[in-house]
């Protein structure tokens, strides 16, 4: 039987970066082995679960490109890649849990206690065979030696995590449970439940935790803990997937930049590292910049347009060739797509806003005749392309006996409103002669 794995998050707020890494490792193993990846939403805690939190999980997985392979057929065809599958929801499987609990009760493996139902836990140590950690011997604690039994159905009738997790893994024929090492403490109970149901438990692989760069445990409040923050700040999903794959897993050769296809081919459970991984946001930002710099033009344009739209800039108002030419001047100049609007938003704005400090330093009286002379020569330049524009700046600077930069600074501020930005000669060629001259006229009036 080919591997069947699952990602089973609880929709209680947001998708932690550790949960995203767990989903990725399961997905990679399924794709590497030709197996099946299942998404199961563990939403039995009705008081804490919300549809908004479910959407956060689904949108996060879709953003990462982690498609799941089976589930209920959706009426609205919102499956991430095949367009037909929704996730499984535990809240829709309560009859399964009730039937299994009744079986445990009828066989004397569970009993009622103060309105709840408790499972008769084994009194013997449990050996947990783990593909990452190795064999773990789970002894009873002092408290458990007195009463190792544990609740599987609360007094309000709701089944607990341990029970529903095992029943779903059993009924979905899960062969490998790949999850965070923090779940290792639960595994003895899960193995005991599997054996009570008369089946062998799946193979377990508990992956190392993700820590902050200083070695402390990453909490919800730590910077970078929420996957949503990467979506909002303009990271490329392929860069995030690349970086997450290397948190606790290492391919041969210590490579840092791997395509998804290469990662799928190389990924396997024996290469998962034993020690905890440290999350380095600086390194991820560097890697993201590398991905942007080397990104195929169509993909780069796509992500740029999304980022600009998120910032309130409508590129649909402009010809497609103009949009692409403008964006091409920005490639390799920023590390996050979230920076794009501030860097090159002027391309898609009717009015340029001047940086006040730069304007005070550059739009000064002595620069006015210099910029005026530059305008006169640019007005007769044909064709208006970046080579000719650059040559014009050089010729005017030589004529006036000044360095080219003395012309570049006021001209750049006139055209884009900032003291830094894309190559000036290229951006002038993109916006065209009319807009360039109009921008210079506005700057001259300001002087």
C-alpha positions in Angstrom: 0.0 0.0 0.0 1.3 3.4 -1.0 1.7 5.9 1.9 -1.3 7.8 3.0 -0.5 10.9 5.1 -2.6 13.8 6.5 -2.4 17.3 7.8 -4.9 17.8 10.6 -5.0 21.4 11.9 -7.4 22.9 14.4 -9.1 26.1 13.2 -8.6 28.1 16.3 -7.0 31.3 15.0 -4.2 31.2 12.5 -1.8 28.9 10.6 1.5 28.7 12.6 4.6 28.5 10.5 5.3 25.2 12.3 2.0 23.8 11.1 2.7 25.0 7.6 6.0 23.1 7.8 4.2 20.0 9.0 1.8 20.2 6.1 4.7 20.7 3.7 6.6 17.6 5.0 3.5 15.5 4.7 2.8 16.8 1.2 6.4 16.2 0.1 6.4 12.7 1.4 3.2 11.9 -0.4 4.5 13.4 -3.6 7.9 11.7 -3.3 6.3 8.2 -2.8 3.4 8.6 -5.1 1.1 8.4 -2.1 -2.0 10.4 -0.9 -2.1 13.6 1.0 -5.3 14.3 3.0 -6.4 17.5 4.7 -8.5 17.0 7.8 -9.9 19.9 9.8 -10.1 18.9 13.5 -13.0 21.2 14.5 -14.7 19.3 17.3 -14.1 22.2 19.7 -17.1 24.2 18.6 -16.5 27.0 21.2 -13.1 27.9 19.7 -13.5 27.0 16.0 -14.6 29.6 13.4 -15.1 29.5 9.6 -12.7 32.4 9.4 -10.0 30.3 10.9 -10.8 27.5 8.5 -10.4 29.9 5.6 -7.0 31.0 7.0 -5.8 27.4 6.8 -7.2 26.7 3.4 -5.9 30.0 1.9 -2.5 29.4 3.5 -2.2 25.9 2.0 -3.4 27.1 -1.4 -0.9 29.9 -1.3 1.9 27.5 -0.6 0.7 25.3 -3.4 -0.1 22.3 -1.2 -2.9 20.5 -2.9 -4.8 17.6 -1.2 -5.9 14.5 -3.0 -9.2 13.5 -1.6 -12.2 14.6 0.4 -15.8 15.5 0.1 -16.8 16.8 -3.3 -17.4 20.5 -3.0 -20.4 22.3 -4.5 -18.4 25.4 -5.3 -15.4 23.6 -6.7 -12.9 25.3 -4.5 -10.3 22.5 -4.3 -6.8 23.9 -4.6 -5.7 22.2 -7.7 -8.1 19.6 -8.9 -11.0 21.9 -8.2 -13.3 19.3 -6.7 -12.2 18.4 -3.2 -12.9 20.0 0.1 -11.2 18.9 3.3 -12.6 16.4 5.8 -14.2 18.0 8.8 -14.3 16.1 12.1 -17.6 17.9 13.0 -19.2 16.0 10.2 -18.0 12.6 11.4 -19.6 12.4 14.9 -21.5 9.2 14.1 -18.2 7.4 13.4 -16.8 8.4 16.8 -20.0 7.4 18.7 -20.0 4.0 17.0 -16.4 3.4 18.0 -16.9 4.6 21.6 -19.8 2.2 21.9 -17.5 -0.6 20.7 -14.9 0.2 23.4 -17.6 0.3 26.0 -19.1 -3.0 24.9 -15.7 -4.7 25.1 -14.9 -3.3 28.5 -12.1 -1.1 27.2 -13.8 2.1 28.3 -16.2 3.1 31.1 -18.4 5.9 32.2 -16.9 8.2 34.9 -18.7 11.3 36.4 -20.6 11.8 33.2 -17.6 11.4 31.0 -16.2 8.3 29.3 -12.6 7.2 30.1 -10.4 4.8 28.2 -8.7 1.9 30.1 -5.0 2.7 29.5 -2.5 -0.1 29.6 -0.5 -0.3 32.8 2.6 -1.4 31.0 5.3 0.9 29.4 4.6 1.7 25.8 7.3 1.5 23.1 6.9 4.1 20.4 8.8 3.2 17.2 9.6 6.5 15.6 11.2 7.0 12.1 12.9 10.2 13.2 13.4 10.0 17.0 14.0 6.3 17.2 12.4 4.0 19.7 10.9 5.8 22.7 10.0 4.0 25.9 7.0 5.8 27.5 6.9 4.9 31.2 3.9 5.8 33.4 4.3 8.9 35.5 3.8 8.8 39.3 0.3 10.2 38.8 -0.5 7.8 36.0 0.6 4.8 38.1 -2.4 5.6 40.3 -4.8 6.2 37.4 -3.4 6.1 33.9 -6.9 6.1 32.3 -7.9 9.2 30.4 -11.0 10.9 29.2 -12.1 10.2 25.6 -15.6 11.8 25.7 -16.2 14.8 27.9 -19.2 15.1 30.2 -20.8 17.4 27.5 -20.7 14.6 25.0 -17.9 15.9 22.9 -15.1 13.5 22.0 -11.6 14.6 22.8 -8.6 15.0 20.5 -6.9 11.7 21.3 -10.0 9.7 20.4 -11.0 11.4 17.2 -7.5 11.7 15.9 -7.0 8.0 16.2 -10.4 7.0 14.8 -9.9 9.2 11.7 -6.3 7.9 11.1 -7.7 4.4 11.4 -10.7 4.9 9.1 -8.7 6.9 6.6 -6.0 4.2 6.4 -3.3 6.6 7.4 0.0 4.8 7.0 2.4 7.5 8.3 1.8 10.2 10.9 4.3 13.0 10.4 3.8 15.7 13.0 5.7 18.0 15.4 7.7 16.5 18.2 5.5 18.2 20.7 2.9 15.5 19.9 5.3 12.7 21.0 3.9 12.9 24.5 0.4 12.0 23.1 1.6 9.0 21.1 1.5 6.3 23.8 -2.2 7.0 24.3 -2.8 6.9 20.6 -0.9 3.6 20.2 -3.0 2.1 23.0 -6.2 3.2 21.3 -5.2 1.7 18.0 -4.5 -1.6 19.7 -7.8 -1.4 21.5 -9.5 -1.2 18.1 -7.6 -4.2 17.0 -5.3 -2.6 14.4 -1.7 -1.8 14.1 -0.9 1.9 14.5 0.6 3.9 11.6 4.3 4.6 11.5 5.2 7.7 13.4 7.7 10.4 12.4 7.9 13.3 14.9 9.8 16.2 13.3 11.9 18.7 15.2 10.3 21.9 16.6 10.9 25.3 15.0 12.6 27.7 17.4 13.4 31.4 17.3 16.8 32.4 16.2 17.8 32.7 19.9 16.8 29.1 20.7 13.5 30.0 22.5 10.3 28.3 21.5 8.4 30.2 18.9 5.0 31.4 20.3 2.0 32.9 18.5 3.2 36.4 19.3 6.7 36.0 17.9 7.5 37.8 14.6 7.2 35.3 11.7 5.0 32.8 13.6 2.0 33.3 11.4 2.0 32.2 7.8 -0.4 35.0 7.0 2.3 37.6 7.7 4.4 36.2 4.8 1.4 36.4 2.5 0.7 40.0 3.5 4.3 41.2 3.4 4.9 40.0 -0.1 7.0 36.9 0.1 7.1 34.6 -2.9 5.4 31.3 -1.9 8.0 29.2 -3.6 10.7 30.9 -1.5 8.8 30.2 1.7 8.3 26.5 0.6 12.0 26.2 -0.1 13.0 27.7 3.2 10.5 25.6 5.2 11.6 22.4 3.6 15.1 23.0 5.0 13.9 23.5 8.6 14.5 20.1 10.0 15.4 18.4 6.7 18.7 18.3 4.8 19.4 17.2 1.3 22.9 16.1 0.3 25.3 18.8 -0.5 23.9 21.4 2.0 22.2 23.2 -0.9 20.0 26.3 0.1 18.1 26.9 -3.1 16.0 24.0 -4.4 13.2 23.9 -6.9 10.0 22.3 -5.7 10.6 19.5 -8.2 14.1 18.8 -6.8 12.7 18.9 -3.3 10.0 16.3 -4.1 12.6 14.1 -5.7 15.1 14.3 -2.8 12.7 14.4 0.2 12.5 11.3 2.4 11.9 10.7 6.1 15.4 9.3 6.9 16.9 12.7 6.1 14.8 14.6 8.7 17.2 15.9 11.3 16.9 15.1 15.0 17.8 18.5 16.4 15.4 21.5 16.5 15.5 24.0 13.7 16.0 27.7 14.2 14.0 30.1 12.2 16.1 32.9 10.6 13.9 35.6 9.1 17.0 37.4 7.7 18.0 34.3 5.8 14.4 33.8 4.5 14.3 37.4 3.3 17.6 36.9 1.5 16.3 33.7 -0.1 13.2 35.5 -1.2 15.2 38.2 -2.8 17.1 35.5 -4.7 13.9 34.0 -5.9 12.6 37.3 -7.1 15.8 38.1 -8.9 15.8 34.8 -10.8 12.1 34.5 -11.3 10.6 33.9 -14.7 9.2 37.2 -16.2 5.6 36.0 -16.3 5.7 34.9 -12.7 7.4 38.1 -11.6 4.8 40.2 -13.4 2.0 38.2 -11.8 3.2 38.6 -8.3 4.0 42.3 -8.8 0.5 43.0 -10.1 -1.0 41.2 -7.1 1.2 43.3 -4.7 0.3 46.5 -6.4 -3.4 45.7 -6.3 -3.1 45.0 -2.6 -1.5 48.4 -2.1 -4.5 50.0 -4.0 -2.7 50.6 -7.3 -4.8 49.5 -10.4 -2.5 48.4 -13.2 -5.5 47.6 -15.4 -5.7 51.3 -16.2 -2.5 51.1 -18.2 -1.5 49.2 -21.3 0.0 45.8 -20.6 3.3 46.5 -22.4 3.7 49.6 -20.2 3.0 47.6 -17.1 5.5 44.9 -18.0 8.2 47.4 -19.0 7.7 49.4 -15.8 8.0 46.2 -13.7 11.0 45.0 -15.6 13.0 48.0 -14.3 12.3 46.8 -10.7 13.5 43.2 -11.0 16.3 42.4 -8.5 15.8 45.7 -6.7 13.7 44.5 -3.7 13.5 41.5 -1.5 9.7 41.6 -0.7 6.8 42.2 -3.1 5.4 44.3 -0.3 8.1 46.9 -0.9 7.2 47.3 -4.6 4.4 49.9 -4.2 6.8 52.2 -2.3 9.6 51.6 -4.7 7.8 51.9 -8.0 4.2 53.0 -7.3 4.8 56.2 -9.1 4.5 54.4 -12.5 0.8 53.8 -11.7 -0.1 57.2 -10.1 -1.4 60.3 -11.8 0.3 62.6 -9.4 3.8 62.1 -8.0 4.2 62.9 -4.3 7.7 64.4 -3.5 9.7 63.1 -0.6 9.8 66.3 1.5 13.3 66.0 2.8 14.7 65.2 -0.7 12.8 68.0 -2.2 14.2 70.5 0.3 17.8 69.3 -0.6 17.4 69.0 -4.4 14.8 71.4 -5.6 17.0 74.4 -4.9 17.5 77.6 -7.1 21.0 76.7 -8.4 19.6 73.4 -9.9 16.8 75.2 -11.8 18.8 76.4 -14.9 20.6 73.0 -15.1 17.3 71.1 -15.1 15.9 73.6 -17.6 18.8 73.0 -20.0 18.4 69.2 -19.6 14.7 69.6 -20.5 15.5 71.5 -23.6 17.8 68.8 -24.9 15.4 65.9 -23.9 12.6 67.7 -25.7 14.3 67.2 -29.1 15.7 63.7 -28.4 14.5 61.1 -30.9 14.0 58.2 -30.3 13.4 58.5 -26.6 15.1 55.3 -25.4 17.4 54.7 -22.4 20.6 54.8 -24.3 19.9 58.2 -25.9 18.6 59.5 -22.5 21.8 58.5 -20.8 23.9 60.1 -23.5 21.9 63.3 -23.2 22.6 63.5 -19.5 26.3 63.0 -20.1 26.4 65.6 -22.8 24.5 68.3 -20.8 26.6 67.6 -17.7 29.8 68.1 -19.8 28.4 71.3 -21.4 27.6 72.7 -17.9 30.9 71.5 -16.4 29.2 69.5 -13.7 29.0 65.8 -12.7 26.1 63.8 -14.2 24.8 63.1 -10.7 24.0 66.8 -10.3 21.4 66.4 -13.1 20.3 62.9 -12.1 19.1 63.8 -8.6 16.6 66.5 -9.4 15.5 64.6 -12.6 14.8 61.4 -10.6 12.9 63.3 -7.9 10.9 65.0 -10.6 9.9 61.7 -12.2 9.3 59.4 -9.3 9.1 61.6 -6.2 11.9 59.8 -4.4 15.7 60.0 -4.2 16.1 56.4 -5.1 14.3 54.0 -7.4 14.7 52.2 -10.7 17.4 53.1 -13.3 16.5 56.7 -14.2 17.3 56.4 -17.9 15.2 53.3 -18.2 12.2 54.7 -16.2 12.2 57.8 -18.3 12.0 55.7 -21.4 9.1 53.7 -19.8 7.0 56.7 -18.9 7.8 58.4 -22.2 8.9 61.8 -23.3 5.6 63.6 -22.6 5.3 62.5 -19.0 9.0 63.0 -18.5 8.9 66.6 -19.7 5.7 67.3 -17.7 7.3 65.9 -14.6 10.3 68.2 -15.1 8.1 71.2 -15.7 6.3 70.5 -12.4 9.7 70.3 -10.6 10.9 73.6 -12.3 7.8 75.3 -11.0 8.5 74.0 -7.5 12.0 75.5 -7.7 
